[in-house]
Amino acid sequence: MEKLNKNIDELIDIIINSKEYQTCINLKKQMSSNNELIVLINDVKNLQKKYIKSNYNDEVKQELIDKEDKLNQIPIYNIYNENLQIVNNLINIINDELNSYFYNKLNKEIEF
């Protein structure tokens, strides 16, 4: 089990040391000092919840779209999201590879 944990830690280190992950960390720090941006991000999060709770009301949807458009006009936010998407894709690739590996190793013997 210790060897497994070591290997998992190595995978995590690959992610943490990636340029994209480090960019996300740095940009998040920068964004956290921008109160206008933080308020806008929180507004979008709250509107997303409100939209679902409103049973997908068109007025709330439009308000959400307007806020998201405003948020997407902020370059630092876009760069952060692009890098975050790359990091999440890396995590998904690792997850898919592990799932495939386990499936192939464990199911070959029990399938008909």
URNOR-V485041 format. One record per residue. N is the residue number from 0. RES is the residue in one small letter. SS is DSSP state (A for helix, B for strand, O for the rest). PSI is psi in radians with two decimals (NA if undefined). D_CENTER is the distance of its C-alpha to the mean C-alpha in Angstrom with 2 decimals. Layout:
n = (N;N)
res = (RES;RES)
ss = (SS;SS)
psi = (PSI;PSI)
d_center = (D_CENTER;D_CENTER)
//
This chain:
n = (0;1;2;3;4;5;6;7;8;9;10;11;12;13;14;15;16;17;18;19;20;21;22;23;24;25;26;27;28;29;30;31;32;33;34;35;36;37;38;39;40;41;42;43;44;45;46;47;48;49;50;51;52;53;54;55;56;57;58;59;60;61;62;63;64;65;66;67;68;69;70;71;72;73;74;75;76;77;78;79;80;81;82;83;84;85;86;87;88;89;90;91;92;93;94;95;96;97;98;99;100;101;102;103;104;105;106;107;108;109;110;111)
res = (m;e;k;l;n;k;n;i;d;e;l;i;d;i;i;i;n;s;k;e;y;q;t;c;i;n;l;k;k;q;m;s;s;n;n;e;l;i;v;l;i;n;d;v;k;n;l;q;k;k;y;i;k;s;n;y;n;d;e;v;k;q;e;l;i;d;k;e;d;k;l;n;q;i;p;i;y;n;i;y;n;e;n;l;q;i;v;n;n;l;i;n;i;i;n;d;e;l;n;s;y;f;y;n;k;l;n;k;e;i;e;f)
ss = (O;A;A;A;A;A;A;A;A;A;A;A;A;A;A;A;O;O;A;A;A;A;A;A;A;A;A;A;A;A;A;A;O;O;A;A;A;A;A;A;A;A;A;A;A;A;A;A;A;A;A;A;A;O;O;O;O;A;A;A;A;A;A;A;A;A;A;A;A;A;A;A;O;O;A;A;A;A;A;A;A;A;A;A;A;A;A;A;A;A;A;A;A;A;A;A;A;A;A;A;A;A;A;A;A;A;A;O;O;O;O;O)
psi = (-0.61;-0.68;-0.70;-0.82;-0.67;-0.76;-0.68;-0.73;-0.64;-0.71;-0.75;-0.69;-0.66;-0.78;-0.87;-0.61;-0.02;2.61;-0.68;-0.73;-0.79;-0.65;-0.74;-0.78;-0.83;-0.75;-0.63;-0.71;-0.77;-0.77;-0.57;-0.32;-0.03;1.71;-0.65;-0.72;-0.76;-0.75;-0.74;-0.74;-0.77;-0.64;-0.77;-0.78;-0.78;-0.67;-0.59;-0.78;-0.77;-0.69;-0.77;-0.80;-0.48;0.10;0.72;0.84;2.36;-0.62;-0.76;-0.67;-0.78;-0.70;-0.72;-0.80;-0.75;-0.78;-0.73;-0.69;-0.76;-0.75;-0.71;-0.13;-0.06;1.97;-0.76;-0.61;-0.72;-0.74;-0.74;-0.86;-0.67;-0.79;-0.67;-0.68;-0.68;-0.77;-0.79;-0.64;-0.69;-0.76;-0.73;-0.66;-0.80;-0.78;-0.78;-0.73;-0.74;-0.76;-0.77;-0.74;-0.85;-0.77;-0.84;-0.68;-0.68;-0.48;-0.24;-0.67;-0.35;-0.10;2.68;NA)
d_center = (28.64;28.59;28.17;25.20;23.52;24.42;22.89;19.59;19.70;20.40;17.31;15.22;17.36;16.65;12.93;13.85;16.60;14.85;15.43;11.88;10.74;13.93;13.47;10.28;12.50;15.43;14.09;12.71;16.27;17.82;16.08;17.01;20.59;20.59;21.69;21.79;18.14;17.23;19.60;18.19;14.58;16.24;18.48;15.82;14.26;17.89;18.86;16.22;17.79;21.19;20.79;20.17;22.94;25.22;25.13;23.52;26.13;26.55;27.29;24.15;22.22;23.98;23.34;19.59;19.82;21.92;19.59;16.58;19.01;20.08;16.64;15.94;19.24;18.12;17.66;15.80;13.06;12.92;12.99;10.15;7.93;9.65;9.11;5.41;5.77;8.56;7.29;5.19;8.51;10.51;9.52;10.35;13.46;14.58;14.24;16.17;18.69;19.36;19.84;22.11;23.98;24.68;25.69;28.03;29.54;30.11;30.95;33.41;36.08;35.79;35.33;38.42)
//
